[in-house]
Amino acid sequence: MTEERDTAESLPVPEGFEKLSRGGPYFIALGPVYEKKTGERDAIFGVRISPGHLNAGGIAHGGMLATLADSILGIAILRANRDKRIATVNLTTDFLEAARQGDWVEAHVEIHRSGNRLAFADCVLQVGERRILRASGVFAMSPKV
């Protein structure tokens, strides 16, 4: 896995993106994941598709893309609700097109509603202008203990 991670890190990252330094061990193993701040709490997230992200067919594994969408939705919701803990209640994904090795995948999030107990948000993963995945998530929220 180290060789695969080195390959991903050696490819160029678009200007303005910095390595995201958060998440648990599972999320960290997915990356490296980058972010480009677009506001106080808003950002575009990105990851370079490396050999470790591919399925047997040579395209980005659907589970990897779904994990990326779920994680990024969670990060965006937490940034808007810093006093909360969250858990995914429902994640719906639609795979629109494939991503291939070397592709730069960006995640764009829109939070639709964030209440005391539930938050609703959408995420689009895209390569350039080409949308490859659409995800919709519902997250349970509770106060930090």
DSSP file (Angstrom, degrees, kcal/mol; ACC not computed):
  #  RESIDUE AA STRUCTURE BP1 BP2  ACC     N-H-->O    O-->H-N    N-H-->O    O-->H-N    TCO  KAPPA ALPHA  PHI   PSI    X-CA   Y-CA   Z-CA
    1    1 A M     >        0   0    0      0, 0.0     4,-2.4     0, 0.0     5,-0.2   0.000 360.0 360.0 360.0 -29.0    0.0    0.0    0.0
    2    2 A T  H  >  +     0   0    0      1,-0.2     4,-2.6     2,-0.2     5,-0.2   0.915 360.0  51.0 -61.6 -42.9    2.9    2.4    0.6
    3    3 A E  H  > S+     0   0    0      1,-0.2     4,-1.9     2,-0.2    -1,-0.2   0.907 111.0  48.7 -61.7 -41.3    3.9    2.2   -3.1
    4    4 A E  H  > S+     0   0    0      2,-0.2     4,-2.1     1,-0.2    -1,-0.2   0.904 111.9  48.7 -64.3 -41.5    0.3    3.0   -4.1
    5    5 A R  H  X S+     0   0    0     -4,-2.4     4,-2.4     1,-0.2    -2,-0.2   0.904 109.0  52.9 -66.2 -40.6    0.2    5.9   -1.7
    6    6 A D  H  X S+     0   0    0     -4,-2.6     4,-1.5     1,-0.2    -1,-0.2   0.894 107.7  52.5 -60.4 -39.8    3.5    7.3   -3.0
    7    7 A T  H  X S+     0   0    0     -4,-1.9     4,-0.9     1,-0.2     3,-0.3   0.931 110.5  46.9 -61.5 -46.6    2.2    7.1   -6.6
    8    8 A A  H >< S+     0   0    0     -4,-2.1     3,-0.6     1,-0.2    -1,-0.2   0.898 113.5  48.3 -63.3 -40.3   -0.9    9.2   -5.6
    9    9 A E  H 3< S+     0   0    0     -4,-2.4    -1,-0.2     1,-0.2    -2,-0.2   0.733 105.8  58.6 -73.9 -20.9    1.2   11.7   -3.7
   10   10 A S  H 3< S+     0   0    0     -4,-1.5    -1,-0.2    -3,-0.3    -2,-0.2   0.684  88.3  88.2 -83.3 -16.6    3.7   12.1   -6.5
   11   11 A L  S << S-     0   0    0     -4,-0.9    37,-0.1    -3,-0.6    91,-0.0  -0.506  93.9 -90.9 -78.6 151.3    1.0   13.2   -9.1
   12   12 A P        -     0   0    0      0, 0.0    -1,-0.1     0, 0.0    -2,-0.1  -0.302  33.1-148.0 -65.9 144.4    0.2   16.9   -9.2
   13   13 A V        -     0   0    0     -4,-0.1     3,-0.1     4,-0.1     4,-0.1  -0.922  31.2-101.3-108.1 134.7   -2.5   18.4   -7.0
   14   14 A P    >   -     0   0    0      0, 0.0     3,-1.6     0, 0.0    -1,-0.0  -0.163  50.4 -84.7 -56.6 151.0   -4.5   21.4   -8.4
   15   15 A E  T 3  S+     0   0    0      1,-0.2     3,-0.1    21,-0.0    21,-0.0  -0.233 112.4  27.9 -57.8 139.6   -3.5   24.8   -7.1
   16   16 A G  T 3  S+     0   0    0      1,-0.3     2,-0.4    -3,-0.1    21,-0.4   0.262  90.1 118.6  93.8 -10.7   -5.2   25.8   -3.9
   17   17 A F    <   -     0   0    0     -3,-1.6     2,-0.3    19,-0.1    -1,-0.3  -0.733  40.2-173.0 -92.4 137.2   -5.7   22.3   -2.5
   18   18 A E  E     -A   35   0A   0     17,-2.7    17,-2.7    -2,-0.4     2,-0.1  -0.942  36.7 -89.3-126.3 150.2   -4.0   21.3    0.8
   19   19 A K  E     -A   34   0A   0     -2,-0.3     2,-0.4    15,-0.2    15,-0.3  -0.340  41.7-125.6 -60.8 131.6   -3.8   17.9    2.4
   20   20 A L        -     0   0    0     13,-3.1     2,-0.6     1,-0.1    13,-0.3  -0.663  19.6-162.1 -79.6 126.4   -6.7   17.3    4.8
   21   21 A S        +     0   0    0     -2,-0.4     2,-0.3     0, 0.0    -1,-0.1  -0.640  53.6  78.2-114.6  74.1   -5.5   16.4    8.2
   22   22 A R        +     0   0    0     -2,-0.6     2,-0.1     2,-0.1    -2,-0.1  -0.966  48.9  73.7-162.3 171.5   -8.5   14.8    9.9
   23   23 A G  S    S-     0   0    0     -2,-0.3    48,-0.0     4,-0.1     0, 0.0  -0.134  71.3 -73.6 100.8 162.5  -10.5   11.6   10.0
   24   24 A G     >  -     0   0    0     -2,-0.1     4,-2.5     1,-0.0     5,-0.2  -0.149  58.1 -81.9 -83.8-177.3  -10.0    8.2   11.5
   25   25 A P  H  > S+     0   0    0      0, 0.0     4,-2.1     0, 0.0     5,-0.1   0.845 127.2  53.7 -57.5 -37.7   -7.6    5.5   10.3
   26   26 A Y  H  > S+     0   0    0      2,-0.2     4,-0.9     1,-0.2    -3,-0.0   0.938 111.6  44.3 -64.9 -45.9  -10.1    4.2    7.6
   27   27 A F  H >> S+     0   0    0      1,-0.2     4,-0.8     2,-0.2     3,-0.7   0.899 111.4  53.6 -65.4 -40.6  -10.5    7.7    6.1
   28   28 A I  H >< S+     0   0    0     -4,-2.5     3,-0.8     1,-0.3    -1,-0.2   0.885 105.2  54.7 -62.1 -38.4   -6.7    8.3    6.2
   29   29 A A  H 3< S+     0   0    0     -4,-2.1    -1,-0.3     1,-0.2    -2,-0.2   0.739 101.4  61.0 -66.5 -22.0   -6.1    5.0    4.3
   30   30 A L  H << S-     0   0    0     -4,-0.9    -1,-0.2    -3,-0.7    -2,-0.2   0.781 112.6 -17.5 -71.5 -28.1   -8.5    6.3    1.6
   31   31 A G    <<  -     0   0    0     -3,-0.8     2,-0.2    -4,-0.8   -23,-0.1   0.274  38.7-118.2 -87.0-157.2   -6.3    9.2    0.8
   32   32 A P        -     0   0    0      0, 0.0    16,-0.5     0, 0.0     2,-0.4   0.242  61.6-171.9 -74.3 142.2   -4.5   11.3    0.7
   33   33 A V  E     - B   0  47A   0    -13,-0.3   -13,-3.1    -2,-0.2     2,-0.3  -0.882   2.4-160.8-108.2 140.7   -7.6   13.6    0.5
   34   34 A Y  E     -AB  19  46A   0     12,-3.4    12,-2.5    -2,-0.4     2,-0.3  -0.767   3.4-156.0-118.8 162.0   -7.2   17.3   -0.1
   35   35 A E  E     -AB  18  45A   0    -17,-2.7   -17,-2.7    -2,-0.3     2,-0.5  -0.991   9.1-158.2-139.4 150.2   -9.3   20.4    0.4
   36   36 A K  E     - B   0  44A   0      8,-2.7     8,-2.3    -2,-0.3   -19,-0.1  -0.971  28.2-129.8-125.8 113.0   -9.6   23.8   -1.1
   37   37 A K  E     + B   0  43A   0     -2,-0.5     6,-0.3   -21,-0.4     3,-0.1  -0.390  30.5 171.7 -65.4 133.6  -11.3   26.3    1.2
   38   38 A T        -     0   0    0      4,-2.5     2,-0.3     1,-0.2     5,-0.2   0.321  68.6 -10.4-121.3   2.3  -14.1   28.3   -0.4
   39   39 A G  S    S-     0   0    0      3,-1.2    -1,-0.2     1,-0.1     0, 0.0  -0.952  93.7 -65.4-177.6-175.3  -15.5   30.0    2.7
   40   40 A E  S    S+     0   0    0     -2,-0.3    -1,-0.1     1,-0.2    -3,-0.0   0.899 133.1   4.5 -58.9 -42.0  -15.2   29.9    6.4
   41   41 A R  S    S+     0   0    0     -3,-0.1     2,-0.3    39,-0.0    -1,-0.2   0.421 115.3  92.5-121.1  -3.5  -16.7   26.4    6.7
   42   42 A D        +     0   0    0     37,-0.1    -4,-2.5    38,-0.0    -3,-1.2  -0.676  44.8 158.6 -99.9 148.8  -17.0   25.5    3.0
   43   43 A A  E     -B   37   0A   0     -6,-0.3    66,-0.4    -2,-0.3     2,-0.4  -0.987  38.0-124.7-158.0 159.8  -14.5   23.6    0.9
   44   44 A I  E     -B   36   0A   0     -8,-2.3    -8,-2.7    -2,-0.3     2,-0.3  -0.932  32.8-150.5-103.9 136.6  -14.1   21.5   -2.2
   45   45 A F  E     -BC  35 107A   0     62,-2.0    62,-3.1    -2,-0.4     2,-0.3  -0.807  14.7-173.8-110.0 150.9  -12.4   18.2   -1.5
   46   46 A G  E     -BC  34 106A   0    -12,-2.5   -12,-3.4    -2,-0.3     2,-0.3  -0.991  13.5-177.4-146.2 153.3  -10.3   16.2   -3.8
   47   47 A V  E     -BC  33 105A   0     58,-2.1    58,-2.9    -2,-0.3     2,-0.5  -0.990  25.1-129.9-146.5 143.3   -8.4   12.9   -4.2
   48   48 A R  E     - C   0 104A   0    -16,-0.5     2,-0.5    -2,-0.3    56,-0.2  -0.830  31.1-120.1 -93.0 127.1   -6.2   11.5   -7.0
   49   49 A I        -     0   0    0     54,-2.8    53,-3.4    -2,-0.5    54,-0.1  -0.556  39.5-176.8 -72.5 119.4   -7.3    8.0   -8.1
   50   50 A S    >   -     0   0    0     -2,-0.5     3,-2.1    51,-0.2     4,-0.4  -0.600  43.7 -92.7-110.9 172.2   -4.3    5.7   -7.4
   51   51 A P  G >  S+     0   0    0      0, 0.0     3,-1.3     0, 0.0     7,-0.1   0.829 123.0  61.6 -55.5 -33.0   -3.8    2.0   -8.2
   52   52 A G  G 3  S+     0   0    0      1,-0.2   -47,-0.0   -51,-0.1    -3,-0.0   0.621  98.6  57.1 -69.7 -12.2   -5.1    1.1   -4.7
   53   53 A H  G <  S+     0   0    0     -3,-2.1     8,-3.4   -49,-0.1    -1,-0.2   0.501  89.2 101.4 -92.2  -6.3   -8.5    2.7   -5.5
   54   54 A L  B <   -G   60   0B   0     -3,-1.3     6,-0.2    -4,-0.4     2,-0.1  -0.473  59.9-143.7 -88.0 149.8   -9.1    0.4   -8.6
   55   55 A N    >   -     0   0    0      4,-2.9     3,-2.0    -2,-0.2    -1,-0.1  -0.348  45.7 -83.9 -92.7-176.0  -11.3   -2.6   -8.9
   56   56 A A  T 3  S+     0   0    0      1,-0.3    -2,-0.0     2,-0.1    -1,-0.0   0.732 128.4  61.3 -63.9 -21.7  -10.5   -5.7  -11.1
   57   57 A G  T 3  S-     0   0    0      2,-0.2    -1,-0.3     1,-0.0     3,-0.1   0.468 117.5-110.4 -84.1  -2.0  -11.9   -3.8  -14.1
   58   58 A G  S <  S+     0   0    0     -3,-2.0    43,-0.6     1,-0.3     2,-0.3   0.630  83.1 106.2  84.6  13.8   -9.3   -1.1  -13.8
   59   59 A I  B    S-H  100   0C   0     41,-0.1    -4,-2.9     1,-0.1    -1,-0.3  -0.810  85.0 -72.3-119.4 165.1  -11.7    1.7  -12.7
   60   60 A A  B     -G   54   0B   0     39,-3.3    -6,-0.3    -2,-0.3    39,-0.2  -0.314  58.3-109.0 -57.4 131.5  -12.2    3.3   -9.3
   61   61 A H     >  -     0   0    0     -8,-3.4     4,-1.9     1,-0.1     3,-0.4  -0.392  17.5-133.9 -64.2 134.4  -14.0    0.9   -7.0
   62   62 A G  H  > S+     0   0    0      1,-0.2     4,-2.5     2,-0.2     5,-0.2   0.850 106.0  55.5 -58.9 -36.3  -17.6    1.9   -6.2
   63   63 A G  H  > S+     0   0    0      2,-0.2     4,-2.3     1,-0.2    -1,-0.2   0.861 105.9  51.8 -65.4 -35.5  -17.1    1.3   -2.5
   64   64 A M  H  > S+     0   0    0     -3,-0.4     4,-2.3   -11,-0.2    -2,-0.2   0.926 111.9  45.8 -65.4 -44.7  -14.1    3.7   -2.5
   65   65 A L  H  X S+     0   0    0     -4,-1.9     4,-2.4     2,-0.2    -2,-0.2   0.890 113.1  49.6 -66.9 -39.2  -16.2    6.4   -4.2
   66   66 A A  H  X S+     0   0    0     -4,-2.5     4,-2.7     2,-0.2    -1,-0.2   0.901 110.9  50.3 -65.4 -40.6  -19.2    5.8   -1.8
   67   67 A T  H  X S+     0   0    0     -4,-2.3     4,-2.7     2,-0.2     5,-0.2   0.908 110.0  50.7 -62.6 -42.2  -16.8    5.9    1.2
   68   68 A L  H  X S+     0   0    0     -4,-2.3     4,-2.6     2,-0.2     5,-0.2   0.943 112.2  46.4 -60.6 -47.9  -15.4    9.2   -0.1
   69   69 A A  H  X S+     0   0    0     -4,-2.4     4,-2.5     2,-0.2     5,-0.2   0.932 113.8  48.1 -60.9 -47.2  -18.9   10.7   -0.5
   70   70 A D  H  X S+     0   0    0     -4,-2.7     4,-2.1     1,-0.2    -1,-0.2   0.921 114.5  46.4 -59.6 -45.9  -20.0    9.5    2.9
   71   71 A S  H  X S+     0   0    0     -4,-2.7     4,-2.5     2,-0.2    -1,-0.2   0.911 113.2  47.5 -65.1 -44.1  -16.9   10.9    4.6
   72   72 A I  H  X S+     0   0    0     -4,-2.6     4,-2.5    -5,-0.2    -1,-0.2   0.892 110.3  52.4 -68.1 -39.3  -17.0   14.2    2.9
   73   73 A L  H  X S+     0   0    0     -4,-2.5     4,-2.3    -5,-0.2    -1,-0.2   0.933 111.2  48.6 -58.7 -44.7  -20.7   14.7    3.7
   74   74 A G  H  X S+     0   0    0     -4,-2.1     4,-2.6    -5,-0.2    -2,-0.2   0.909 110.2  50.0 -62.5 -43.4  -19.9   14.0    7.3
   75   75 A I  H  X S+     0   0    0     -4,-2.5     4,-2.1     1,-0.2    -1,-0.2   0.926 111.5  48.8 -61.2 -44.9  -17.0   16.4    7.4
   76   76 A A  H  X S+     0   0    0     -4,-2.5     4,-1.3     1,-0.2    -2,-0.2   0.904 112.4  47.8 -63.4 -41.7  -19.1   19.2    5.9
   77   77 A I  H  X S+     0   0    0     -4,-2.3     4,-0.9     1,-0.2     3,-0.2   0.911 111.0  51.1 -67.0 -41.4  -22.0   18.6    8.3
   78   78 A L  H  < S+     0   0    0     -4,-2.6     3,-0.5     1,-0.2     6,-0.2   0.879 106.1  55.1 -63.4 -37.0  -19.6   18.6   11.3
   79   79 A R  H  < S+     0   0    0     -4,-2.1     3,-0.4     1,-0.2    -1,-0.2   0.845 111.0  45.0 -64.7 -31.6  -18.0   21.9   10.2
   80   80 A A  H  < S+     0   0    0     -4,-1.3    -1,-0.2     1,-0.2    -2,-0.2   0.607 123.7  36.2 -84.6 -12.3  -21.5   23.4   10.1
   81   81 A N    ><  +     0   0    0     -4,-0.9     3,-2.0    -3,-0.5    -1,-0.2  -0.534  66.7 166.4-139.0  66.6  -22.4   21.9   13.5
   82   82 A R  T 3  S+     0   0    0     -3,-0.4    -1,-0.1     1,-0.3    -3,-0.1   0.667  74.8  59.0 -63.3 -17.6  -19.2   21.9   15.6
   83   83 A D  T 3  S+     0   0    0     -3,-0.1    61,-1.8     2,-0.0    -1,-0.3   0.299  98.4  80.0 -93.2  10.7  -21.0   21.1   18.8
   84   84 A K  E <   -D  143   0A   0     -3,-2.0     2,-0.3    59,-0.2    -3,-0.1  -0.747  63.3-144.3-118.0 160.9  -22.4   17.8   17.5
   85   85 A R  E     -D  142   0A   0     57,-3.1    57,-2.2    -2,-0.3     2,-0.3  -0.890  28.3-158.7-111.2 151.3  -21.5   14.2   16.9
   86   86 A I  E     -D  141   0A   0     -2,-0.3     2,-0.3    55,-0.2    55,-0.2  -0.916  17.8-172.5-134.0 159.8  -22.9   12.5   13.8
   87   87 A A  E     -D  140   0A   0     53,-1.6    53,-2.8    -2,-0.3     2,-0.3  -0.981  35.9-106.9-145.9 140.8  -23.6    9.1   12.4
   88   88 A T  E     +D  139   0A   0     -2,-0.3    51,-0.2    51,-0.2     3,-0.1  -0.525  33.9 174.3 -69.6 127.6  -24.8    8.1    8.9
   89   89 A V  E    S+     0   0A   0     49,-3.0     2,-0.3     1,-0.4    50,-0.2   0.788  70.6   1.3 -96.8 -43.4  -28.4    7.1    8.9
   90   90 A N  E     -D  138   0A   0     48,-1.8    48,-2.6     2,-0.0     2,-0.4  -0.993  56.8-174.4-150.0 138.0  -28.9    6.7    5.2
   91   91 A L  E     -D  137   0A   0     -2,-0.3     2,-0.5    46,-0.2    46,-0.2  -0.976   6.3-171.3-135.0 121.8  -26.6    7.1    2.1
   92   92 A T  E     -D  136   0A   0     44,-2.9    44,-2.4    -2,-0.4     2,-0.4  -0.951   9.1-172.2-112.6 129.3  -28.0    6.8   -1.4
   93   93 A T  E     -D  135   0A   0     -2,-0.5     2,-0.5    42,-0.2    42,-0.2  -0.953  14.8-165.8-125.2 143.5  -25.5    6.7   -4.3
   94   94 A D  E     -D  134   0A   0     40,-2.7    40,-2.3    -2,-0.4     2,-0.7  -0.990  16.2-146.6-123.7 119.5  -25.9    6.9   -8.0
   95   95 A F  E     +D  133   0A   0     -2,-0.5    38,-0.2    38,-0.2     3,-0.1  -0.783  24.1 170.4 -89.2 118.2  -22.9    5.9  -10.1
   96   96 A L        -     0   0    0     36,-2.4     2,-0.3    -2,-0.7    37,-0.2   0.833  59.6  -9.9 -99.9 -40.5  -23.0    8.0  -13.2
   97   97 A E  S    S-     0   0    0     35,-1.3    -1,-0.3    33,-0.1     2,-0.2  -0.934  74.8 -92.3-152.5 171.3  -19.6    7.4  -14.9
   98   98 A A        -     0   0    0     -2,-0.3     2,-0.4    -3,-0.1   -37,-0.1  -0.577  22.4-148.1 -91.7 152.3  -16.3    5.8  -14.1
   99   99 A A        -     0   0    0    -39,-0.2   -39,-3.3    -2,-0.2     2,-0.2  -0.942  19.7-156.1-113.1 144.0  -13.1    7.3  -12.7
  100  100 A R  B >   -H   59   0C   0     -2,-0.4     3,-2.5   -41,-0.2   -51,-0.3  -0.730  33.3 -68.5-119.1 165.5   -9.8    6.0  -13.8
  101  101 A Q  T 3  S+     0   0    0    -43,-0.6   -51,-0.2     1,-0.3    -1,-0.1  -0.231 121.4  21.8 -52.3 133.9   -6.2    5.9  -12.4
  102  102 A G  T 3  S+     0   0    0    -53,-3.4    -1,-0.3     1,-0.3   -52,-0.1   0.190  89.6 135.2  91.2 -16.0   -4.7    9.3  -12.3
  103  103 A D    <   -     0   0    0     -3,-2.5   -54,-2.8   -55,-0.1     2,-0.7  -0.384  54.3-133.6 -65.5 142.1   -8.1   11.1  -12.4
  104  104 A W  E     -C   48   0A   0    -56,-0.2     2,-0.5    -3,-0.1    24,-0.5  -0.894  24.0-160.7 -94.9 114.3   -8.5   14.0  -10.0
  105  105 A V  E     -C   47   0A   0    -58,-2.9   -58,-2.1    -2,-0.7     2,-0.4  -0.858   3.5-162.6-102.0 126.0  -11.9   13.6   -8.3
  106  106 A E  E     -CE  46 126A   0     20,-3.0    20,-2.5    -2,-0.5     2,-0.5  -0.870   6.5-149.0-108.4 143.3  -13.5   16.6   -6.6
  107  107 A A  E     -CE  45 125A   0    -62,-3.1   -62,-2.0    -2,-0.4     2,-0.5  -0.951  10.6-170.2-112.4 125.5  -16.3   16.4   -4.1
  108  108 A H  E     - E   0 124A   0     16,-2.4    16,-2.3    -2,-0.5     2,-0.4  -0.971   9.7-161.8-117.6 126.8  -18.8   19.2   -3.9
  109  109 A V  E     - E   0 123A   0     -2,-0.5     2,-0.4   -66,-0.4    14,-0.2  -0.847  13.5-171.8-114.7 143.4  -21.3   19.3   -1.0
  110  110 A E  E     - E   0 122A   0     12,-2.5    12,-2.6    -2,-0.4     2,-0.6  -0.975  14.0-151.2-131.1 120.0  -24.6   21.1   -0.4
  111  111 A I  E     - E   0 121A   0     -2,-0.4    10,-0.3    10,-0.2     3,-0.1  -0.805  14.0-178.8 -89.7 124.1  -26.2   20.9    3.0
  112  112 A H  E     -     0   0A   0      8,-2.5     2,-0.3    -2,-0.6     9,-0.2   0.848  65.2  -0.7 -92.2 -39.6  -30.0   21.2    2.7
  113  113 A R  E     - E   0 120A   0      7,-1.6     7,-3.1     2,-0.0     2,-0.4  -0.978  51.9-175.0-155.1 138.7  -31.1   21.1    6.3
  114  114 A S  E     + E   0 119A   0     -2,-0.3     5,-0.2     5,-0.2     2,-0.1  -0.889  21.1 163.0-138.3 104.6  -29.4   20.8    9.6
  115  115 A G        -     0   0    0      3,-3.1    -2,-0.0    -2,-0.4     0, 0.0  -0.139  55.4 -80.2-103.9-159.6  -31.7   20.5   12.6
  116  116 A N  S    S+     0   0    0      1,-0.1     3,-0.1    -2,-0.1    -1,-0.0   0.827 124.7  16.0 -75.0 -31.7  -31.2   19.4   16.2
  117  117 A R  S    S+     0   0    0      1,-0.2    24,-3.0    23,-0.1     2,-0.3   0.690 125.1  36.0-116.6 -25.7  -31.4   15.6   15.4
  118  118 A L  E     - F   0 140A   0     22,-0.2    -3,-3.1   -32,-0.0     2,-0.4  -0.961  52.1-165.5-135.0 149.6  -31.0   15.2   11.6
  119  119 A A  E     -EF 114 139A   0     20,-2.1    20,-2.6    -2,-0.3     2,-0.4  -0.986   8.0-158.7-130.9 145.2  -29.0   16.7    8.8
  120  120 A F  E     +EF 113 138A   0     -7,-3.1    -8,-2.5    -2,-0.4    -7,-1.6  -0.985  21.7 157.5-126.0 130.5  -29.6   16.3    5.1
  121  121 A A  E     -EF 111 137A   0     16,-2.2    16,-3.1    -2,-0.4     2,-0.3  -0.988  26.7-143.7-151.7 157.8  -27.0   16.9    2.4
  122  122 A D  E     -EF 110 136A   0    -12,-2.6   -12,-2.5    -2,-0.3     2,-0.4  -0.879  12.1-165.1-120.8 155.1  -26.0   16.0   -1.1
  123  123 A C  E     -EF 109 135A   0     12,-2.6    12,-3.0    -2,-0.3     2,-0.5  -0.999   4.7-161.9-140.7 139.5  -22.6   15.4   -2.7
  124  124 A V  E     -EF 108 134A   0    -16,-2.3   -16,-2.4    -2,-0.4     2,-0.5  -0.990   6.7-157.1-120.6 128.6  -21.4   15.3   -6.3
  125  125 A L  E     +EF 107 133A   0      8,-2.5     7,-2.8    -2,-0.5     8,-1.6  -0.893  23.9 173.9 -99.9 134.2  -18.1   13.7   -7.2
  126  126 A Q  E     -EF 106 131A   0    -20,-2.5   -20,-3.0    -2,-0.5     2,-0.6  -0.988  35.9-146.4-144.1 152.8  -16.7   14.9  -10.5
  127  127 A V  E >  S- F   0 130A   0      3,-2.8     3,-2.0    -2,-0.3     2,-0.3  -0.960  83.7 -45.3-113.7 107.2  -13.7   14.6  -12.7
  128  128 A G  T 3  S-     0   0    0     -2,-0.6   -22,-0.1   -24,-0.5   -25,-0.0  -0.548 124.4 -26.5  63.2-128.1  -13.4   18.1  -14.4
  129  129 A E  T 3  S+     0   0    0     -2,-0.3     2,-0.6    -3,-0.1    -1,-0.3   0.484 117.3 104.8 -91.5  -4.7  -17.0   18.9  -15.5
  130  130 A R  E <   - F   0 127A   0     -3,-2.0    -3,-2.8     1,-0.0     2,-0.4  -0.690  66.0-142.7 -85.5 116.2  -17.9   15.2  -15.7
  131  131 A R  E     + F   0 126A   0     -2,-0.6    -5,-0.3    -5,-0.2     3,-0.1  -0.636  24.6 172.1 -78.8 129.3  -20.1   14.0  -12.9
  132  132 A I  E     +     0   0A   0     -7,-2.8   -36,-2.4    -2,-0.4   -35,-1.3   0.662  63.0  17.2-111.4 -22.3  -19.2   10.5  -11.8
  133  133 A L  E     -DF  95 125A   0     -8,-1.6    -8,-2.5   -38,-0.2     2,-0.4  -0.991  53.0-162.4-152.6 142.8  -21.3   10.0   -8.6
  134  134 A R  E     -DF  94 124A   0    -40,-2.3   -40,-2.7    -2,-0.3     2,-0.4  -0.997  19.0-177.2-123.6 130.5  -24.3   11.6   -6.9
  135  135 A A  E     -DF  93 123A   0    -12,-3.0   -12,-2.6    -2,-0.4     2,-0.4  -0.969  14.1-166.9-131.6 146.0  -24.9   10.9   -3.2
  136  136 A S  E     -DF  92 122A   0    -44,-2.4   -44,-2.9    -2,-0.4     2,-0.4  -1.000  16.4-171.1-130.5 130.9  -27.6   11.9   -0.8
  137  137 A G  E     -DF  91 121A   0    -16,-3.1   -16,-2.2    -2,-0.4     2,-0.4  -0.932  20.2-160.3-129.7 148.8  -27.1   11.4    2.9
  138  138 A V  E     -DF  90 120A   0    -48,-2.6   -49,-3.0    -2,-0.4   -48,-1.8  -0.993  20.3-167.4-120.5 131.2  -29.1   11.7    6.1
  139  139 A F  E     -DF  88 119A   0    -20,-2.6   -20,-2.1    -2,-0.4     2,-0.3  -0.970  17.2-135.2-126.2 133.1  -27.1   12.0    9.3
  140  140 A A  E     -DF  87 118A   0    -53,-2.8   -53,-1.6    -2,-0.4     2,-0.4  -0.668  25.6-158.1 -80.8 138.7  -28.2   11.6   12.9
  141  141 A M  E     +D   86   0A   0    -24,-3.0   -55,-0.2    -2,-0.3   -57,-0.0  -0.948  16.6 169.1-122.7 141.5  -26.8   14.3   15.2
  142  142 A S  E     -D   85   0A   0    -57,-2.2   -57,-3.1    -2,-0.4     3,-0.1  -0.968  42.0 -87.1-142.1 158.2  -26.4   14.4   18.9
  143  143 A P  E     -D   84   0A   0      0, 0.0   -59,-0.2     0, 0.0     2,-0.1  -0.331  48.6-103.5 -64.4 146.9  -24.6   16.7   21.4
  144  144 A K              0   0    0    -61,-1.8   -59,-0.0     1,-0.1   -61,-0.0  -0.469 360.0 360.0 -65.0 140.8  -20.9   16.0   22.0
  145  145 A V              0   0    0     -2,-0.1    -1,-0.1    -3,-0.1   -61,-0.0   0.407 360.0 360.0-105.3 360.0  -20.4   14.4   25.3
